């Protein structure tokens, strides 16, 4: 799986990774383990710092959750 990285304030912020074999896209958060909210939808899958929202189709994307997680993650860089 390859990742594309989104930089915020000169640090890795978001990671986009697709797994073609398993058919999903991960929207990963570099400081994901510091997030407090929405833990029930964040995937850690044996990772030390990154947690991600995992989507198997466009219809699965919950815009409210995605915006809430991005907003919370952004606060970790203040």
Residue pairs with C-beta under 8 A, 6 or more apart in sequence:
1 17
1 18
1 19
1 26
2 17
2 18
3 15
3 16
3 17
3 28
4 15
4 16
4 17
5 12
5 13
5 14
5 15
5 16
6 12
6 13
6 14
6 15
6 16
7 13
8 14
8 74
8 77
9 77
11 30
11 77
12 30
13 29
13 30
13 73
13 74
13 77
14 27
14 28
14 29
14 30
14 70
14 73
15 26
15 27
15 28
15 29
15 30
15 50
15 52
16 25
16 26
16 27
16 28
17 25
17 26
17 28
17 52
18 24
18 25
18 26
19 25
19 26
23 56
24 54
24 55
24 56
25 54
25 55
26 43
26 52
26 53
26 54
26 55
27 52
27 53
27 54
27 55
27 66
28 50
28 51
28 52
29 35
29 42
29 50
29 51
29 52
29 69
29 73
30 49
30 50
31 49
31 73
31 76
31 77
32 42
32 44
32 47
32 49
32 50
32 51
32 52
32 73
33 44
33 48
33 49
33 50
33 51
34 76
35 42
35 51
35 69
35 72
35 73
35 76
36 72
37 68
37 69
37 72
38 65
38 68
38 69
38 72
41 53
41 62
41 65
42 51
42 52
42 53
42 69
43 51
43 52
43 53
43 54
44 50
44 51
45 52
53 65
53 66
53 69
55 61
